[in-house]
Amino acid sequence: MFGSLRKDLFSATVVFLVALPLCLGIAQGSEMNVLTGIVAGIIGGIIVGAVSKSPLSVSGPAAGLITVVIAANENLGTPELFFLAVFIAGIMQFVLGFLKWGEIAEYIPNAVIKGMMAAIGIILILKQIPHLFGHDKNPFGDDEFIQENGENTFTEIFNSLGFTTAGAIIIGILSLAILTIWRKPLIQNSKLSIVPAALVVVIFSILLNKVLGITWEGHAVGGKHLVSLPGISSMEDIRNNFTIPDFTGFGNSQVWLVAIQIAVIASLESLLCLEASEKLDPLGRSVSANRELIAQGSGNTIAGLIGALPITSVIVRTSANVNAGAQSKKSAIIHGFMLLLSLLLLYPIINMIPKAALAAILVFTGYNLAQIGIFKKQWAKGMDAFLPFIITVTAILVTNLLVGILIGLAVGFVFVIKQALSVSIVFHKEDSDTIVFDFGQQVSYFTKGKLKKRLDEMHNHQKLVFDFEGTKSLDLDAADVLRDYMQQNPNQVELKGASKNIEELLSIS
């Protein structure tokens, strides 16, 4: 029991260190008060973590919703109406979970999920390189490939070379070295392994920056190169920094359109993350997707009520949680309380953390998600697995998370259909005058065209055998094609192994 709690406490610390800069960066990227981001992280940890049944998934504000938030605020005009839309979106998610729509996640191809994870890993690496160099022009946590100023991820990296900060580079490189060394057997087989590498990096970076300030004048990082978190020390601070929704906007159609958009995107990202967390879980645990939608809906309802950014389950924080050795959902809940504590008490210390150190942590997390071995494994599975995977990766990299996932899903389902068509029916000759139609376990709608085309070629054969041995389901449209042919050629077809249900579908008495 204590061992499990200890691991959850350590993993919560790692997730907290990863989540804090992302919460701040996503709020800044969304052009919102930075407190809306960290409060969303607190709700995602404590509220969603408590309601969810997922042992590993971690929720909070998501970079994939940045553009949605910016556009929504522009269309609605006031943050009060935007928070009303977040509140309504939470209610919608709760209803979707109650209606058991969460099960749609079970039909998402594995290649698409793995592609999403690998793409996020690559994005983390590419997007953090400028911060690693000390070029903090764009918000910490931004994930868009093409920026509003016309730049893209690669031009940002190239341009960052002209704005490097020596102190940031030193801190970033040494932080990466610590993270690498901490994975070596020398550390992992010693008592030092109980200390999270991310925590070591944060403490080391603060001390190193102080040393640089003393020994190398002008090269310590400061200002925009450090985390910037405002403190809450009184009720006046709370009143000044939080916004409640404008409930008079319930009749505004734009509010409902924004709410639908947030509910759909947040639900899709959460379900994909839940599916991915199950793939990452060493214990192979699975949980209810419907309960996850209810949990996410609970979080967004509260977020809208108190003026926080919308929440989703986030793969970056979830993967960090898994890699840190989390055992249960206590890790997510504890990380939420850590965010709350940081908001109330620790902001002076947190504001001493160099962004270059946090960028190193995220680069290392990205490497774990996008190792070359993952690409090799997908390649070894053949084109039907590799193409949806690599197209998902590419689409996410050159667009954004949501658009890339939708493209990946479209491609993935094309291959699913292709596979279904290839295995649903097998045609072979029994002898020179007999053709056997060997039907698979599931005969889907997508076999209709193939079946009709093949039957049109069969009129010259004396005998056809429809072998339904082992067939459990027959699509109604496919059954209509077979029945029509049998009515036109009553003496040509022999049924084999057909169940009573299939006989009834084919109108066989």
C-alpha positions, 0 to 999 in steps of 0.5 A: 500500500505504502509503495503504491502511494509513494509511486503515485506521489512521485509521479504526481510530482513529475506530472505537476512539473510538466503540467504547470508550464503547459497550463500557463502556456496554453492560457497565454496562447489562448489570450486569456488570464494565465490563472484560467489555465492553472485553475483548469489544471487544478479542476482536471486533477482534483475533480475529473481525477476523482470522478474518472475511473481511469487509473492513469489519465490526467486532465487539464487545459489542452493545446488543441483547444487554443484556436477554438478559445481564441475564435470563440472569444472573438465571436462571442465578444466577452469572456463571460459568454465564453465561460457560459459556452464552456459550462454548456459544453460540460453539460453536453459531455455529461449527457453524452456519457449518460447516453453511452456515446463514449463507446465510439472510442472502441472503434478507433484503429490502433494505428491512428492512436499510435500515430497520434502519440508519436506525433505529439512526441515529435511536436513536443520535441520540435516546439520546445527547441526554441525554448531550449535555446532561450527564444521564448517568442511563442507561448509555452505549450503552443502546438500549431504548425503554422502560426498567425504570423506566417511562420511554421514550426521549422522556421521558428526553430531556424529563427530561434538560432539568431536569438539564443541565450547562453544561459538557457542553452547551458541549463537546457543541455545539462538538464537533458544530460541529467534526464538521460543519466537518470535512466541509466542502470547506475541510477535506476539500480540505486536508491536515487531512483526514487527521486523523479528526474524531473524534480532533480532537473528543476532544482538543479536548474534553479541553483545553476541559474543562481550560480550563473548570475554570480560567476558569469555576469549577464548570462543568468536567465530572467524575465520572460525566460522564467515561469511567470505565475501570479500569486493569490493571497487574498479574496481581492486577488480572487475577485480580480482574477476570475470571471463568472459566466453570463447566464443571460446569454442562454438564448444566444445561438453563437454560445450554443455553437461554441459549446457544441464545438468545445464538447465535440473536440474535448470529448474526441481528444479525451476518448483518444487519450483514454484509449492511448492510456490503456495502451501505455498502461503496463497492467493493461487496465481498461475503463469505461469511456462513458464514465470518462465523458461524465468525468470530463463533463463534470470538470468542464461544468465547474470550469465554466462556472468559475471561469477556467479554460475548457478541459480534456484528458491530455496525452502529454501529462498522461504519458508523463504520469505513466513513465513516472510509474503511477499506479492509480488515479491518486497521482492525478488527484495529488497533482491537482492539489500540487497545482492548487498549492503552487497557486496559493503558496509556492509561486515565488519559488516556481517563478524561479524555474527557467523555461529551458529546464521545463523544455528539456523535460518535455523534449525527453517526454516527447522522445519517449513517445516517438522513439524510432522503434515505434516506427519500425514496429508499425513498418513490420506490421505491413502497409495496412498498419503503417500507412494510417500510422504515418499519415496520422503523424504527418497530418498532425504535424502539418495541421493541428491535433484535431485536424490531423486525428480526423485525417488519420481516422478517415485513412484508418477507416479506409484500411479497415473497410479494405480489410473487411472486404478482403476477409468477409467472403472468399471465392474458390472452385470446388470443381469445374462446375461448382463455385463456393462462396465462403462467408466470414464471421461478419458479413458487413455492408461493405461487401455488398458491391463486391458480392453483387459484381461477383454474382453477376459473373456466375450465371454460366455456372451450374452450381453455387454453394453459399457456405455460412459455416461459422458466420455470426452476422449477415448485413441486411443489404448483403442479404438482399443481394443474395436473396434476389439472386436466389429468387432469379436462380432458384435451382442454382444455389445450395446453402451450407451451414446457415443458421436459422437467423440467416435462413430467415434473412434469405427468406428460406422456409 
